[in-house]
Amino acid sequence: MRPLPKPPDHPLVRLSHNVDGVETSATIAIQDRASQLRSEGRRVFKLGLGQSPFPVPGPMVESLRAHAGEKDYLPTAGLPALRAAIAQYHRRKPGIQAEAQDVLVGPGSKELLFLLQVVLDGQVLLPTPAWVSYAPQARILGRRTRYIHTRAEDGWQLSPEALDRACTEHDGPYLLVLNDPSNPTGTSYSPERQREIAAVARAYGVVILSDEIYGELRFDGQHRSIAEDWPEGTILSTGLSKWCGAGGWRLGAFTFPRGLQPVLRAMEAVASETYTTTSAPIQYAAVTAFEGDTFPDWMVTYIEGARRVLARLAAQSAARLRAAGAQVAEPDGAFYLFPDFGPLRQRLAARGIHDAPQLCEQLLLDTGVMCLPGQAFGRPREELTVRLSLVDFDGAAALAQDAALAQDAAGSDALPAIAPVLEAIDRLCAWVVR
């Protein structure tokens, strides 16, 4: 054998430039930090990670137990019975004509969003504030991302004029990611605004990914999809993590219009070469959540209870924040608030706080309240916005207390289970005005 060369003097590995500066997701990192502080004996109010506080409904748990022995690989696109059930679930909405063949099941909607950006060419349009993983995923894949900044005065919602400008100023094709109800703001789009956005999207050929993972948690139960207005160009995203409390089950689904079937097939091909398929027991159990022309009584009870608990908590929290001087858009779904402490900028600057990361860090140190800076959601660093995830409470106890209130109209209207979150809000408010 010929003499071997001298070992190279450069590092053994070189990371792709696409991951330079990409850090652990802010929501995951904040959860890890909260656990560490709690292990040190600190009291921490975990308003960082957006994990549903409610338990997985009992019939779904029983179905998972019954199917624990399912060990075979399922089709990459998903269990046929589950795809049919998800299509049936979407057909409950007017104007949505989904069939089983239009559905792609994956290990979480987050993974499916990543695959969508793998196979689609073009720019990703993100109205900000936007969920923390949308932009990093695009960056990892080398996709061009265009932020469309919204305003607090408009409830942090995308306007058709802003979308029109974004499409005029930059060449397509475009993928618009629209989260409704919104993480991080807790707000929903009105039917009028949806129709206006859809008209612009149609004019420019914008594909919309409508992330409706919180759709069933709209407080009034009147969630409406923009797919009703732009059915040919809208991909629907749903899953079990939020309205079924099953984040750890890792199951999501995309439903495609017939004209976008080539996108589904491309994603299926890539999935077959990456994760292969989604957990079989989870898929069998998930059929229980989606099947039927309407929800079964047990699911109606569960969802309506969750809506009432979250609506009460969001309203009380928002009122306290406004009383302290923050600007807060009226929440109507999910379990988030996105207060802007800009009106208190002078008071906070006197304490050395000039941007959102400083604000969140000092809040944690002084009060134990953990939240995320608006910067993590695509907002300017100097803007004093934070995201509060109203989930640090016992969801099972809250559902039980809500049910008891419904049966005892003459009794107290208190909901003791949500007290930890309200205590966190009170601590935050007292701290910002001191």
KEKOL-554795 format. One record per residue (C-alpha): residue number from 1; residue in three letters; y, z, x. Coordinates in steps of 0.001 Angstrom, whole numbers, plus 500000, padded with zeros to 6 digits. Layout:
BEGIN
<resi->NUM; resn->ALA; py->Y; pz->Z; px->X>
...
***
This chain:
BEGIN
<resi->1; resn->MET; py->500000; pz->500000; px->500000>
<resi->2; resn->ARG; py->503440; pz->499156; px->501299>
<resi->3; resn->PRO; py->505814; pz->502034; px->502150>
<resi->4; resn->LEU; py->507541; pz->503510; px->499103>
<resi->5; resn->PRO; py->511338; pz->503368; px->498894>
<resi->6; resn->LYS; py->513471; pz->506432; px->499393>
<resi->7; resn->PRO; py->514088; pz->508401; px->496181>
<resi->8; resn->PRO; py->517331; pz->507294; px->494527>
<resi->9; resn->ASP; py->520374; pz->509467; px->495010>
<resi->10; resn->HIS; py->521506; pz->509049; px->491395>
<resi->11; resn->PRO; py->520328; pz->511183; px->488436>
<resi->12; resn->LEU; py->516878; pz->510451; px->487055>
<resi->13; resn->VAL; py->518228; pz->509689; px->483595>
<resi->14; resn->ARG; py->521365; pz->508107; px->482245>
<resi->15; resn->LEU; py->522309; pz->508724; px->478635>
<resi->16; resn->SER; py->523381; pz->505905; px->476378>
<resi->17; resn->HIS; py->527155; pz->505689; px->476114>
<resi->18; resn->ASN; py->526718; pz->505850; px->472315>
<resi->19; resn->VAL; py->525756; pz->509536; px->472545>
<resi->20; resn->ASP; py->528455; pz->510565; px->475024>
<resi->21; resn->GLY; py->530294; pz->513436; px->473420>
<resi->22; resn->VAL; py->527967; pz->513646; px->470396>
<resi->23; resn->GLU; py->527237; pz->517297; px->469758>
<resi->24; resn->THR; py->524951; pz->519170; px->467396>
<resi->25; resn->SER; py->526039; pz->518672; px->463795>
<resi->26; resn->ALA; py->528832; pz->521111; px->463004>
<resi->27; resn->THR; py->526981; pz->522500; px->460007>
<resi->28; resn->ILE; py->523844; pz->523189; px->462024>
<resi->29; resn->ALA; py->525768; pz->524626; px->464966>
<resi->30; resn->ILE; py->527713; pz->527022; px->462733>
<resi->31; resn->GLN; py->524484; pz->528213; px->461109>
<resi->32; resn->ASP; py->522957; pz->528951; px->464508>
<resi->33; resn->ARG; py->526045; pz->530890; px->465534>
<resi->34; resn->ALA; py->525995; pz->532921; px->462338>
<resi->35; resn->SER; py->522369; pz->533881; px->462929>
<resi->36; resn->GLN; py->523170; pz->534935; px->466476>
<resi->37; resn->LEU; py->526099; pz->537111; px->465410>
<resi->38; resn->ARG; py->524042; pz->538742; px->462695>
<resi->39; resn->SER; py->521299; pz->539508; px->465201>
<resi->40; resn->GLU; py->523970; pz->541329; px->467232>
<resi->41; resn->GLY; py->524731; pz->543569; px->464266>
<resi->42; resn->ARG; py->527892; pz->541773; px->463123>
<resi->43; resn->ARG; py->528514; pz->541277; px->459432>
<resi->44; resn->VAL; py->528961; pz->537558; px->458920>
<resi->45; resn->PHE; py->529750; pz->535734; px->455685>
<resi->46; resn->LYS; py->527974; pz->532409; px->456036>
<resi->47; resn->LEU; py->530299; pz->529915; px->454373>
<resi->48; resn->GLY; py->529463; pz->527211; px->456910>
<resi->49; resn->LEU; py->526189; pz->525412; px->456182>
<resi->50; resn->GLY; py->525975; pz->523770; px->452753>
<resi->51; resn->GLN; py->522525; pz->524979; px->451784>
<resi->52; resn->SER; py->521803; pz->525584; px->448121>
<resi->53; resn->PRO; py->521484; pz->529315; px->447363>
<resi->54; resn->PHE; py->519139; pz->528690; px->444440>
<resi->55; resn->PRO; py->515334; pz->528821; px->444643>
<resi->56; resn->VAL; py->513169; pz->525754; px->444166>
<resi->57; resn->PRO; py->512168; pz->525615; px->440472>
<resi->58; resn->GLY; py->508781; pz->527220; px->439825>
<resi->59; resn->PRO; py->506992; pz->524138; px->438414>
<resi->60; resn->MET; py->507901; pz->522177; px->441530>
<resi->61; resn->VAL; py->506516; pz->524931; px->443757>
<resi->62; resn->GLU; py->503301; pz->524967; px->441714>
<resi->63; resn->SER; py->503023; pz->521209; px->442023>
<resi->64; resn->LEU; py->503424; pz->521474; px->445799>
<resi->65; resn->ARG; py->500644; pz->524055; px->445938>
<resi->66; resn->ALA; py->498403; pz->521823; px->443848>
<resi->67; resn->HIS; py->498962; pz->518884; px->446213>
<resi->68; resn->ALA; py->498823; pz->520741; px->449521>
<resi->69; resn->GLY; py->495556; pz->518988; px->450320>
<resi->70; resn->GLU; py->497033; pz->515487; px->450148>
<resi->71; resn->LYS; py->496643; pz->514345; px->453727>
<resi->72; resn->ASP; py->496601; pz->510552; px->453694>
<resi->73; resn->TYR; py->499456; pz->508349; px->454835>
<resi->74; resn->LEU; py->501386; pz->507061; px->451854>
<resi->75; resn->PRO; py->503160; pz->503676; px->451685>
<resi->76; resn->THR; py->506270; pz->503589; px->453839>
<resi->77; resn->ALA; py->508463; pz->502869; px->450812>
<resi->78; resn->GLY; py->507083; pz->505931; px->449065>
<resi->79; resn->LEU; py->504451; pz->507140; px->446618>
<resi->80; resn->PRO; py->504396; pz->504562; px->443785>
<resi->81; resn->ALA; py->504487; pz->507265; px->441109>
<resi->82; resn->LEU; py->507520; pz->508862; px->442757>
<resi->83; resn->ARG; py->509370; pz->505552; px->443106>
<resi->84; resn->ALA; py->508755; pz->504896; px->439417>
<resi->85; resn->ALA; py->509942; pz->508404; px->438490>
<resi->86; resn->ILE; py->513161; pz->508043; px->440518>
<resi->87; resn->ALA; py->513878; pz->504661; px->438927>
<resi->88; resn->GLN; py->513314; pz->506217; px->435498>
<resi->89; resn->TYR; py->515674; pz->509066; px->436434>
<resi->90; resn->HIS; py->518459; pz->506591; px->437295>
<resi->91; resn->ARG; py->517879; pz->504574; px->434105>
<resi->92; resn->ARG; py->519087; pz->507590; px->432136>
<resi->93; resn->LYS; py->522589; pz->506498; px->433148>
<resi->94; resn->PRO; py->524254; pz->503578; px->431315>
<resi->95; resn->GLY; py->524268; pz->500265; px->433117>
<resi->96; resn->ILE; py->521693; pz->501189; px->435785>
<resi->97; resn->GLN; py->518566; pz->499044; px->435535>
<resi->98; resn->ALA; py->516388; pz->500382; px->438351>
<resi->99; resn->GLU; py->512677; pz->499723; px->438752>
<resi->100; resn->ALA; py->510119; pz->501278; px->441099>
<resi->101; resn->GLN; py->510375; pz->498321; px->443480>
<resi->102; resn->ASP; py->514085; pz->499079; px->443983>
<resi->103; resn->VAL; py->513483; pz->502575; px->445387>
<resi->104; resn->LEU; py->512947; pz->503607; px->449010>
<resi->105; resn->VAL; py->511823; pz->507195; px->449685>
<resi->106; resn->GLY; py->512505; pz->508858; px->453020>
<resi->107; resn->PRO; py->512461; pz->512225; px->454804>
<resi->108; resn->GLY; py->515914; pz->513164; px->453561>
<resi->109; resn->SER; py->518837; pz->510983; px->452479>
<resi->110; resn->LYS; py->520386; pz->511674; px->455887>
<resi->111; resn->GLU; py->517614; pz->509725; px->457613>
<resi->112; resn->LEU; py->517929; pz->506898; px->455099>
<resi->113; resn->LEU; py->521664; pz->506642; px->455751>
<resi->114; resn->PHE; py->520907; pz->506314; px->459448>
<resi->115; resn->LEU; py->518407; pz->503511; px->458780>
<resi->116; resn->LEU; py->520910; pz->501758; px->456509>
<resi->117; resn->GLN; py->523356; pz->501601; px->459389>
<resi->118; resn->VAL; py->520598; pz->500373; px->461702>
<resi->119; resn->VAL; py->519944; pz->497318; px->459547>
<resi->120; resn->LEU; py->523425; pz->496548; px->458153>
<resi->121; resn->ASP; py->526065; pz->494784; px->460204>
<resi->122; resn->GLY; py->529752; pz->495481; px->459782>
<resi->123; resn->GLN; py->532258; pz->498307; px->459544>
<resi->124; resn->VAL; py->531676; pz->501708; px->457989>
<resi->125; resn->LEU; py->534598; pz->502812; px->455806>
<resi->126; resn->LEU; py->534902; pz->506583; px->455424>
<resi->127; resn->PRO; py->537443; pz->508253; px->453139>
<resi->128; resn->THR; py->538364; pz->511555; px->454758>
<resi->129; resn->PRO; py->537579; pz->514355; px->454456>
<resi->130; resn->ALA; py->534028; pz->513023; px->454806>
<resi->131; resn->TRP; py->530709; pz->514809; px->455286>
<resi->132; resn->VAL; py->530234; pz->515736; px->458935>
<resi->133; resn->SER; py->527287; pz->513428; px->459731>
<resi->134; resn->TYR; py->528580; pz->510106; px->458412>
<resi->135; resn->ALA; py->530777; pz->509270; px->461417>
<resi->136; resn->PRO; py->528472; pz->510627; px->464178>
<resi->137; resn->GLN; py->525601; pz->508529; px->462852>
<resi->138; resn->ALA; py->527755; pz->505415; px->463025>
<resi->139; resn->ARG; py->528852; pz->506325; px->466524>
<resi->140; resn->ILE; py->525282; pz->506838; px->467743>
<resi->141; resn->LEU; py->524457; pz->503339; px->466536>
<resi->142; resn->GLY; py->527593; pz->501801; px->468009>
<resi->143; resn->ARG; py->528991; pz->500941; px->464584>
<resi->144; resn->ARG; py->532719; pz->500560; px->463993>
<resi->145; resn->THR; py->534031; pz->503338; px->461780>
<resi->146; resn->ARG; py->537325; pz->503167; px->459930>
<resi->147; resn->TYR; py->538698; pz->506392; px->458510>
<resi->148; resn->ILE; py->540714; pz->506064; px->455320>
<resi->149; resn->HIS; py->542740; pz->509246; px->455160>
<resi->150; resn->THR; py->543351; pz->510726; px->451729>
<resi->151; resn->ARG; py->545948; pz->513309; px->450704>
<resi->152; resn->ALA; py->545794; pz->516820; px->449324>
<resi->153; resn->GLU; py->548267; pz->515807; px->446598>
<resi->154; resn->ASP; py->545728; pz->513233; px->445361>
<resi->155; resn->GLY; py->542855; pz->515716; px->445326>
<resi->156; resn->TRP; py->541542; pz->514253; px->448604>
<resi->157; resn->GLN; py->540307; pz->511167; px->446745>
<resi->158; resn->LEU; py->540236; pz->507543; px->447830>
<resi->159; resn->SER; py->542804; pz->505341; px->446111>
<resi->160; resn->PRO; py->542162; pz->501662; px->445343>
<resi->161; resn->GLU; py->545359; pz->500809; px->447237>
<resi->162; resn->ALA; py->544067; pz->502522; px->450390>
<resi->163; resn->LEU; py->540747; pz->500694; px->450149>
<resi->164; resn->ASP; py->542583; pz->497412; px->449659>
<resi->165; resn->ARG; py->544682; pz->498043; px->452790>
<resi->166; resn->ALA; py->541595; pz->498923; px->454843>
<resi->167; resn->CYS; py->539869; pz->495696; px->453820>
<resi->168; resn->THR; py->543019; pz->493634; px->454471>
<resi->169; resn->GLU; py->543703; pz->495098; px->457907>
<resi->170; resn->HIS; py->540158; pz->494822; px->459287>
<resi->171; resn->ASP; py->537498; pz->492138; px->459130>
<resi->172; resn->GLY; py->534294; pz->492754; px->457178>
<resi->173; resn->PRO; py->531557; pz->493012; px->456217>
<resi->174; resn->TYR; py->532052; pz->496566; px->454986>
<resi->175; resn->LEU; py->529974; pz->499561; px->453992>
<resi->176; resn->LEU; py->531941; pz->502159; px->452037>
<resi->177; resn->VAL; py->530351; pz->505612; px->451903>
<resi->178; resn->LEU; py->531485; pz->507448; px->448787>
<resi->179; resn->ASN; py->530324; pz->511027; px->448173>
<resi->180; resn->ASP; py->530674; pz->512107; px->444531>
<resi->181; resn->PRO; py->530901; pz->515033; px->443836>
<resi->182; resn->SER; py->532337; pz->515543; px->447273>
<resi->183; resn->ASN; py->531219; pz->517562; px->450219>
<resi->184; resn->PRO; py->533635; pz->519022; px->451413>
<resi->185; resn->THR; py->536122; pz->519116; px->448516>
<resi->186; resn->GLY; py->534030; pz->519861; px->445421>
<resi->187; resn->THR; py->535933; pz->517186; px->443465>
<resi->188; resn->SER; py->534647; pz->514214; px->441447>
<resi->189; resn->TYR; py->536096; pz->510802; px->440700>
<resi->190; resn->SER; py->537316; pz->510007; px->437207>
<resi->191; resn->PRO; py->535831; pz->506968; px->435431>
<resi->192; resn->GLU; py->539223; pz->505256; px->435694>
<resi->193; resn->ARG; py->539395; pz->505747; px->439461>
<resi->194; resn->GLN; py->535789; pz->504595; px->439848>
<resi->195; resn->ARG; py->536555; pz->501370; px->437988>
<resi->196; resn->GLU; py->539617; pz->500749; px->440167>
<resi->197; resn->ILE; py->537695; pz->501299; px->443416>
<resi->198; resn->ALA; py->534835; pz->499130; px->442162>
<resi->199; resn->ALA; py->537256; pz->496277; px->441397>
<resi->200; resn->VAL; py->538531; pz->496317; px->444988>
<resi->201; resn->ALA; py->534992; pz->496545; px->446358>
<resi->202; resn->ARG; py->533927; pz->493549; px->444287>
<resi->203; resn->ALA; py->536940; pz->491526; px->445432>
<resi->204; resn->TYR; py->536132; pz->492049; px->449126>
<resi->205; resn->GLY; py->532341; pz->492150; px->448862>
<resi->206; resn->VAL; py->532178; pz->495803; px->449940>
<resi->207; resn->VAL; py->528741; pz->497403; px->449746>
<resi->208; resn->ILE; py->529039; pz->500970; px->448464>
<resi->209; resn->LEU; py->526632; pz->503722; px->449377>
<resi->210; resn->SER; py->527164; pz->506157; px->446516>
<resi->211; resn->ASP; py->525984; pz->509510; px->447845>
<resi->212; resn->GLU; py->525250; pz->511382; px->444614>
<resi->213; resn->ILE; py->523202; pz->514227; px->446080>
<resi->214; resn->TYR; py->525406; pz->516699; px->444139>
<resi->215; resn->GLY; py->525514; pz->514654; px->440924>
<resi->216; resn->GLU; py->523509; pz->517107; px->438829>
<resi->217; resn->LEU; py->525781; pz->519934; px->439986>
<resi->218; resn->ARG; py->528888; pz->518575; px->438335>
<resi->219; resn->PHE; py->529967; pz->521611; px->436330>
<resi->220; resn->ASP; py->530446; pz->519837; px->432984>
<resi->221; resn->GLY; py->527169; pz->517918; px->433284>
<resi->222; resn->GLN; py->529053; pz->514626; px->432934>
<resi->223; resn->HIS; py->528333; pz->513014; px->436293>
<resi->224; resn->ARG; py->528986; pz->509287; px->436255>
<resi->225; resn->SER; py->528003; pz->506788; px->438947>
<resi->226; resn->ILE; py->530250; pz->504072; px->440321>
<resi->227; resn->ALA; py->527127; pz->501899; px->440148>
<resi->228; resn->GLU; py->527998; pz->501444; px->436479>
<resi->229; resn->ASP; py->531077; pz->499469; px->437601>
<resi->230; resn->TRP; py->529725; pz->497647; px->440688>
<resi->231; resn->PRO; py->525966; pz->497479; px->440041>
<resi->232; resn->GLU; py->525405; pz->494441; px->442261>
<resi->233; resn->GLY; py->526879; pz->496112; px->445330>
<resi->234; resn->THR; py->526082; pz->499817; px->445011>
<resi->235; resn->ILE; py->523204; pz->501674; px->446651>
<resi->236; resn->LEU; py->522442; pz->505009; px->444981>
<resi->237; resn->SER; py->521496; pz->507988; px->447137>
<resi->238; resn->THR; py->519848; pz->511118; px->445805>
<resi->239; resn->GLY; py->517376; pz->513784; px->446895>
<resi->240; resn->LEU; py->516057; pz->517280; px->446287>
<resi->241; resn->SER; py->518163; pz->519330; px->448673>
<resi->242; resn->LYS; py->521112; pz->520305; px->446483>
<resi->243; resn->TRP; py->520329; pz->520255; px->442754>
<resi->244; resn->CYS; py->516728; pz->521391; px->443284>
<resi->245; resn->GLY; py->517477; pz->523863; px->446077>
<resi->246; resn->ALA; py->514890; pz->522154; px->448300>
<resi->247; resn->GLY; py->516788; pz->521260; px->451465>
<resi->248; resn->GLY; py->513853; pz->522156; px->453673>
<resi->249; resn->TRP; py->511533; pz->519841; px->451786>
<resi->250; resn->ARG; py->513378; pz->516883; px->453369>
<resi->251; resn->LEU; py->513061; pz->514263; px->450676>
<resi->252; resn->GLY; py->515675; pz->511682; px->449775>
<resi->253; resn->ALA; py->515719; pz->508307; px->448070>
<resi->254; resn->PHE; py->517889; pz->505193; px->448020>
<resi->255; resn->THR; py->517873; pz->502893; px->444991>
<resi->256; resn->PHE; py->519026; pz->499309; px->445577>
<resi->257; resn->PRO; py->520353; pz->496603; px->443262>
<resi->258; resn->ARG; py->518076; pz->493578; px->443105>
<resi->259; resn->GLY; py->520448; pz->491462; px->445188>
<resi->260; resn->LEU; py->520192; pz->493935; px->448082>
<resi->261; resn->GLN; py->516388; pz->493870; px->448242>
<resi->262; resn->PRO; py->516539; pz->492329; px->451761>
<resi->263; resn->VAL; py->518283; pz->495523; px->452908>
<resi->264; resn->LEU; py->515530; pz->497663; px->451396>
<resi->265; resn->ARG; py->512837; pz->495553; px->453071>
<resi->266; resn->ALA; py->514590; pz->495733; px->456441>
<resi->267; resn->MET; py->514910; pz->499510; px->456164>
<resi->268; resn->GLU; py->511250; pz->499750; px->455166>
<resi->269; resn->ALA; py->510256; pz->497735; px->458237>
<resi->270; resn->VAL; py->512277; pz->499960; px->460561>
<resi->271; resn->ALA; py->510914; pz->503076; px->458860>
<resi->272; resn->SER; py->507367; pz->501832; px->459427>
<resi->273; resn->GLU; py->508083; pz->501763; px->463158>
<resi->274; resn->THR; py->509791; pz->505170; px->463261>
<resi->275; resn->TYR; py->508820; pz->507949; px->460830>
<resi->276; resn->THR; py->506054; pz->505843; px->459146>
<resi->277; resn->THR; py->506116; pz->507737; px->455857>
<resi->278; resn->THR; py->507393; pz->510852; px->454127>
<resi->279; resn->SER; py->505275; pz->513997; px->453723>
<resi->280; resn->ALA; py->502560; pz->513341; px->451122>
<resi->281; resn->PRO; py->502469; pz->516809; px->449465>
<resi->282; resn->ILE; py->506256; pz->516788; px->449127>
<resi->283; resn->GLN; py->506248; pz->513367; px->447486>
<resi->284; resn->TYR; py->503586; pz->514334; px->444958>
<resi->285; resn->ALA; py->505504; pz->517511; px->444108>
<resi->286; resn->ALA; py->508807; pz->515621; px->443828>
<resi->287; resn->VAL; py->507478; pz->513542; px->440935>
<resi->288; resn->THR; py->507835; pz->516738; px->438885>
<resi->289; resn->ALA; py->511599; pz->516775; px->439489>
<resi->290; resn->PHE; py->512354; pz->513176; px->438513>
<resi->291; resn->GLU; py->509861; pz->511998; px->435884>
<resi->292; resn->GLY; py->510561; pz->511670; px->432188>
<resi->293; resn->ASP; py->513174; pz->510065; px->429960>
<resi->294; resn->THR; py->515005; pz->513407; px->430035>
<resi->295; resn->PHE; py->514686; pz->516606; px->432024>
<resi->296; resn->PRO; py->512039; pz->519056; px->430771>
<resi->297; resn->ASP; py->513301; pz->522320; px->429273>
<resi->298; resn->TRP; py->512622; pz->524331; px->432433>
<resi->299; resn->MET; py->514731; pz->521958; px->434531>
<resi->300; resn->VAL; py->517555; pz->521931; px->431973>
<resi->301; resn->THR; py->517619; pz->525744; px->432038>
<resi->302; resn->TYR; py->517643; pz->525775; px->435837>
<resi->303; resn->ILE; py->520395; pz->523171; px->436304>
<resi->304; resn->GLU; py->522648; pz->524450; px->433537>
<resi->305; resn->GLY; py->522383; pz->527963; px->434956>
<resi->306; resn->ALA; py->523263; pz->526730; px->438446>
<resi->307; resn->ARG; py->526258; pz->524824; px->437083>
<resi->308; resn->ARG; py->527593; pz->527889; px->435259>
<resi->309; resn->VAL; py->527195; pz->530129; px->438296>
<resi->310; resn->LEU; py->528870; pz->527642; px->440623>
<resi->311; resn->ALA; py->531679; pz->526841; px->438190>
<resi->312; resn->ARG; py->532506; pz->530536; px->437815>
<resi->313; resn->LEU; py->532389; pz->531140; px->441568>
<resi->314; resn->ALA; py->534456; pz->528052; px->442441>
<resi->315; resn->ALA; py->537132; pz->528837; px->439862>
<resi->316; resn->GLN; py->537504; pz->532455; px->440964>
<resi->317; resn->SER; py->537555; pz->531525; px->444647>
<resi->318; resn->ALA; py->540095; pz->528737; px->444177>
<resi->319; resn->ALA; py->542390; pz->531018; px->442160>
<resi->320; resn->ARG; py->542360; pz->533684; px->444874>
<resi->321; resn->LEU; py->543074; pz->531143; px->447594>
<resi->322; resn->ARG; py->545988; pz->529682; px->445653>
<resi->323; resn->ALA; py->547391; pz->533161; px->445079>
<resi->324; resn->ALA; py->547342; pz->533631; px->448859>
<resi->325; resn->GLY; py->549393; pz->530453; px->449344>
<resi->326; resn->ALA; py->546742; pz->527824; px->450096>
<resi->327; resn->GLN; py->546681; pz->524410; px->448472>
<resi->328; resn->VAL; py->543308; pz->523822; px->446776>
<resi->329; resn->ALA; py->542153; pz->520797; px->444775>
<resi->330; resn->GLU; py->540571; pz->521712; px->441452>
<resi->331; resn->PRO; py->536787; pz->521808; px->441996>
<resi->332; resn->ASP; py->534511; pz->520304; px->439369>
<resi->333; resn->GLY; py->531149; pz->520094; px->441128>
<resi->334; resn->ALA; py->528906; pz->521070; px->444054>
<resi->335; resn->PHE; py->529578; pz->524337; px->445927>
<resi->336; resn->TYR; py->532542; pz->523644; px->448191>
<resi->337; resn->LEU; py->536264; pz->524198; px->448479>
<resi->338; resn->PHE; py->538604; pz->522512; px->450953>
<resi->339; resn->PRO; py->541751; pz->524663; px->451102>
<resi->340; resn->ASP; py->544797; pz->523523; px->453048>
<resi->341; resn->PHE; py->546659; pz->526415; px->454675>
<resi->342; resn->GLY; py->549543; pz->524140; px->455664>
<resi->343; resn->PRO; py->551962; pz->526063; px->453392>
<resi->344; resn->LEU; py->551253; pz->529098; px->455616>
<resi->345; resn->ARG; py->551707; pz->527234; px->458891>
<resi->346; resn->GLN; py->554777; pz->529188; px->460009>
<resi->347; resn->ARG; py->553105; pz->532523; px->459359>
<resi->348; resn->LEU; py->549948; pz->531471; px->461200>
<resi->349; resn->ALA; py->551887; pz->529923; px->464117>
<resi->350; resn->ALA; py->553530; pz->533292; px->464708>
<resi->351; resn->ARG; py->550007; pz->534576; px->465412>
<resi->352; resn->GLY; py->549225; pz->531735; px->467828>
<resi->353; resn->ILE; py->547263; pz->529609; px->465350>
<resi->354; resn->HIS; py->548314; pz->525962; px->465388>
<resi->355; resn->ASP; py->545244; pz->523979; px->464344>
<resi->356; resn->ALA; py->542102; pz->524192; px->462222>
<resi->357; resn->PRO; py->539591; pz->525051; px->464997>
<resi->358; resn->GLN; py->541800; pz->527966; px->466081>
<resi->359; resn->LEU; py->542081; pz->529068; px->462486>
<resi->360; resn->CYS; py->538314; pz->529093; px->461933>
<resi->361; resn->GLU; py->537589; pz->530833; px->465237>
<resi->362; resn->GLN; py->540069; pz->533627; px->464610>
<resi->363; resn->LEU; py->538887; pz->534048; px->461044>
<resi->364; resn->LEU; py->535351; pz->534563; px->462279>
<resi->365; resn->LEU; py->536354; pz->537066; px->464955>
<resi->366; resn->ASP; py->538670; pz->539090; px->462717>
<resi->367; resn->THR; py->536943; pz->538961; px->459323>
<resi->368; resn->GLY; py->533386; pz->537741; px->459845>
<resi->369; resn->VAL; py->534061; pz->534792; px->457519>
<resi->370; resn->MET; py->532448; pz->531657; px->458902>
<resi->371; resn->CYS; py->533752; pz->528271; px->457817>
<resi->372; resn->LEU; py->534283; pz->524806; px->459269>
<resi->373; resn->PRO; py->537558; pz->523181; px->460364>
<resi->374; resn->GLY; py->538771; pz->520096; px->458553>
<resi->375; resn->GLN; py->538592; pz->518289; px->461883>
<resi->376; resn->ALA; py->534776; pz->518247; px->461540>
<resi->377; resn->PHE; py->535258; pz->516160; px->458390>
<resi->378; resn->GLY; py->537501; pz->513563; px->459971>
<resi->379; resn->ARG; py->540857; pz->515221; px->459371>
<resi->380; resn->PRO; py->543534; pz->515613; px->462088>
<resi->381; resn->ARG; py->542954; pz->518641; px->464313>
<resi->382; resn->GLU; py->546433; pz->520031; px->463674>
<resi->383; resn->GLU; py->545947; pz->520016; px->459903>
<resi->384; resn->LEU; py->545164; pz->523536; px->458698>
<resi->385; resn->THR; py->542269; pz->522578; px->456425>
<resi->386; resn->VAL; py->538880; pz->524277; px->456306>
<resi->387; resn->ARG; py->535694; pz->523770; px->454350>
<resi->388; resn->LEU; py->534253; pz->526751; px->452531>
<resi->389; resn->SER; py->530626; pz->526543; px->451426>
<resi->390; resn->LEU; py->530258; pz->529013; px->448547>
<resi->391; resn->VAL; py->526569; pz->529736; px->449048>
<resi->392; resn->ASP; py->526171; pz->533118; px->450755>
<resi->393; resn->PHE; py->524620; pz->534861; px->447758>
<resi->394; resn->ASP; py->521251; pz->535461; px->446105>
<resi->395; resn->GLY; py->520802; pz->532429; px->443879>
<resi->396; resn->ALA; py->517734; pz->533742; px->442069>
<resi->397; resn->ALA; py->519562; pz->536932; px->441124>
<resi->398; resn->ALA; py->522607; pz->534946; px->440025>
<resi->399; resn->LEU; py->520502; pz->532752; px->437722>
<resi->400; resn->ALA; py->518876; pz->535837; px->436200>
<resi->401; resn->GLN; py->522240; pz->537525; px->435639>
<resi->402; resn->ASP; py->523679; pz->534347; px->434118>
<resi->403; resn->ALA; py->520750; pz->534133; px->431702>
<resi->404; resn->ALA; py->521272; pz->537780; px->430712>
<resi->405; resn->LEU; py->524973; pz->537119; px->430048>
<resi->406; resn->ALA; py->524110; pz->534198; px->427784>
<resi->407; resn->GLN; py->521949; pz->536512; px->425654>
<resi->408; resn->ASP; py->524467; pz->539367; px->425521>
<resi->409; resn->ALA; py->527803; pz->537960; px->424458>
<resi->410; resn->ALA; py->529204; pz->541450; px->423845>
<resi->411; resn->GLY; py->528399; pz->542702; px->427323>
<resi->412; resn->SER; py->530232; pz->542447; px->430641>
<resi->413; resn->ASP; py->530987; pz->538977; px->431980>
<resi->414; resn->ALA; py->530519; pz->540103; px->435579>
<resi->415; resn->LEU; py->528074; pz->538314; px->437846>
<resi->416; resn->PRO; py->527300; pz->540845; px->440607>
<resi->417; resn->ALA; py->525173; pz->538436; px->442642>
<resi->418; resn->ILE; py->528173; pz->536296; px->443651>
<resi->419; resn->ALA; py->530129; pz->539307; px->444929>
<resi->420; resn->PRO; py->529429; pz->538606; px->448642>
<resi->421; resn->VAL; py->531202; pz->535251; px->448474>
<resi->422; resn->LEU; py->534149; pz->536709; px->446584>
<resi->423; resn->GLU; py->534385; pz->539488; px->449173>
<resi->424; resn->ALA; py->534511; pz->536831; px->451890>
<resi->425; resn->ILE; py->537281; pz->534993; px->450032>
<resi->426; resn->ASP; py->539224; pz->538235; px->449596>
<resi->427; resn->ARG; py->538895; pz->539015; px->453312>
<resi->428; resn->LEU; py->540093; pz->535529; px->454193>
<resi->429; resn->CYS; py->543066; pz->535750; px->451826>
<resi->430; resn->ALA; py->544120; pz->539190; px->453056>
<resi->431; resn->TRP; py->543919; pz->537947; px->456637>
<resi->432; resn->VAL; py->546047; pz->534816; px->456197>
<resi->433; resn->VAL; py->548899; pz->536647; px->454450>
<resi->434; resn->ARG; py->549037; pz->539736; px->456617>
***
